[in-house]
């Protein structure tokens, strides 16, 4: 057999003429991987150090990290592998789980007792942020947090409003632009 395998989820790509009358073998195997990528869970019991995830581990959508750790633990996605994962840091000890790429780019830190979406372009790991959610201790999720210093130029998009808890400082040379019809409130 001269099959090759896809980069991101390691799906089998049979060559022409492979699996004559047995096509169900690669198709069913690939469908199981696709199903796991859409909702499967990999349970990782963290202890210490750094671990490179196997294809079987990173193919699943959810990375559920548990265990007692005494320092940050790093899980590395192989170089060139892109995708997205829901990462749950349910460890004890108060330390973070770091998701890194063997491609050498940026990594993402998942704080203790948090759940995030991590995205990889094959080199870098990102934590996209679409909304601010409250934080707090235990069941008291009542605090919205923002930085107190603005260090990057920003434009509030047309048709959107923004709110910031203040006081807030805008660094010298930095511009916050409020588009026509939009509003920015500092409370």
C-alpha positions in Angstrom: 0.0 0.0 0.0 1.3 3.5 -0.8 -1.1 5.6 1.2 -0.1 9.0 2.5 -1.5 10.9 5.5 -3.0 14.3 5.9 -1.0 16.9 7.9 -3.5 18.1 10.5 -5.5 15.0 11.6 -3.4 12.2 10.1 -6.2 10.9 7.9 -5.2 8.1 5.5 -5.1 9.1 1.8 -5.0 5.9 -0.2 -3.2 5.9 -3.5 -5.0 5.0 -6.7 -5.5 1.2 -6.8 -5.0 0.7 -3.0 -7.7 -1.1 -1.0 -9.4 -2.7 -4.1 -12.6 -4.2 -2.7 -11.7 -3.2 0.8 -12.2 0.6 0.7 -14.1 0.4 4.0 -10.9 0.1 5.9 -9.4 3.6 5.3 -12.9 5.2 5.0 -14.1 3.9 8.3 -10.8 4.7 10.0 -10.9 8.2 8.7 -14.6 8.7 9.7 -13.7 7.7 13.3 -10.9 10.3 13.4 -13.3 13.0 12.0 -15.9 12.0 14.6 -13.3 12.4 17.4 -12.1 15.7 15.9 -15.7 17.0 16.3 -16.3 16.0 19.8 -13.9 13.3 21.2 -12.0 13.8 24.5 -8.4 13.1 25.3 -7.8 12.7 29.0 -4.3 13.8 30.0 -3.0 13.2 33.5 -0.4 15.9 34.1 2.5 15.4 36.4 5.5 17.6 35.3 7.6 18.7 32.4 6.8 18.6 28.7 5.0 16.0 26.6 4.6 15.9 22.8 1.1 14.7 22.0 0.6 11.8 19.7 -1.7 11.9 16.7 -4.3 9.8 18.6 -4.2 12.4 21.4 -4.3 15.6 19.3 -6.9 14.3 16.8 -9.7 14.8 19.5 -11.4 18.1 20.0 -11.2 18.2 23.8 -8.0 18.0 25.8 -9.0 17.4 29.4 -6.0 17.9 31.7 -6.1 16.7 35.3 -3.6 15.7 37.9 -1.6 17.4 40.7 1.2 19.6 39.4 3.9 21.6 41.2 4.9 23.7 38.2 3.6 24.6 34.7 3.2 21.6 32.4 3.7 21.9 28.6 1.9 19.8 26.0 3.4 20.2 22.5 1.5 19.8 19.2 3.8 18.4 16.4 5.2 21.0 13.9 3.0 21.6 11.0 -0.2 20.4 12.7 -3.0 23.0 12.6 -6.4 22.8 14.2 -8.4 23.8 17.2 -9.0 22.3 20.6 -11.0 23.0 23.7 -8.4 22.8 26.5 -9.6 22.3 30.1 -7.0 22.9 32.8 -8.6 21.0 35.8 -5.3 20.3 37.5 -4.6 21.0 41.2 -1.7 22.9 42.5 -2.6 26.3 41.0 -0.3 26.1 37.9 -0.9 26.6 34.2 -1.0 24.2 31.3 1.0 25.5 28.3 0.0 24.4 24.8 3.0 24.8 22.4 3.9 23.9 18.8 7.0 22.1 17.9 7.1 24.5 15.0 8.8 27.0 17.5 6.2 29.8 17.3 4.1 31.2 20.1 2.5 29.1 22.8 -0.7 29.6 24.8 -1.0 29.5 28.5 -4.2 28.0 30.1 -4.6 29.2 33.6 -5.7 26.8 36.4 -9.4 26.0 36.5 -10.1 27.5 33.1 -11.4 26.3 29.8 -10.2 27.9 26.5 -10.2 27.3 22.8 -6.7 27.0 21.5 -5.9 27.3 17.7 -2.8 26.3 15.8 -1.7 27.4 12.4 1.0 24.7 12.4 3.6 27.0 14.0 1.9 29.2 16.5 -0.8 28.5 19.2 -3.4 31.2 19.8 -6.2 31.7 22.3 -8.8 33.6 20.2 -11.0 35.9 22.2 -14.5 36.7 21.0 -16.1 37.8 24.2 -15.3 38.8 27.7 -16.7 36.5 30.3 -16.9 37.2 34.0 -14.3 35.7 36.4 -14.2 35.2 40.1 -13.7 32.7 42.9 -15.7 29.5 43.0 -19.2 30.1 41.8 -18.9 33.9 42.1 -18.4 34.7 38.4 -19.1 38.4 38.8 -16.0 40.4 37.7 -15.2 41.7 34.3 -11.5 42.6 33.9 -9.7 45.0 31.5 -6.2 46.4 31.3 -5.7 49.9 32.9 -3.2 51.0 30.2 -3.9 51.0 26.5 -0.7 50.3 24.6 -1.9 49.5 21.1 -3.8 51.5 18.6 -7.4 50.4 18.3 -10.5 51.3 16.3 -14.0 50.6 17.6 -15.7 49.2 14.5 -18.6 50.9 12.8 -21.9 49.7 14.3 -20.2 48.6 17.5 -20.0 50.1 21.0 -17.3 49.6 23.6 -17.0 49.9 27.3 -14.0 50.1 29.6 -13.8 50.2 33.3 -11.6 53.1 34.4 -9.7 55.0 35.1 -7.7 54.1 32.0 -4.5 55.5 30.6 -3.7 55.7 26.8 0.1 55.5 26.2 1.8 58.4 24.4 1.4 58.1 20.6 -1.4 55.5 20.9 -4.8 56.3 19.3 -8.2 54.9 20.1 -10.5 55.7 17.2 -14.3 55.7 17.7 -15.9 55.1 14.3 -18.8 57.2 13.2 -22.0 56.1 14.9 -20.2 54.1 17.5 -19.6 54.9 21.2 -17.0 54.2 23.8 -17.9 54.6 27.5 -15.4 54.6 30.3 -17.1 53.9 33.6 
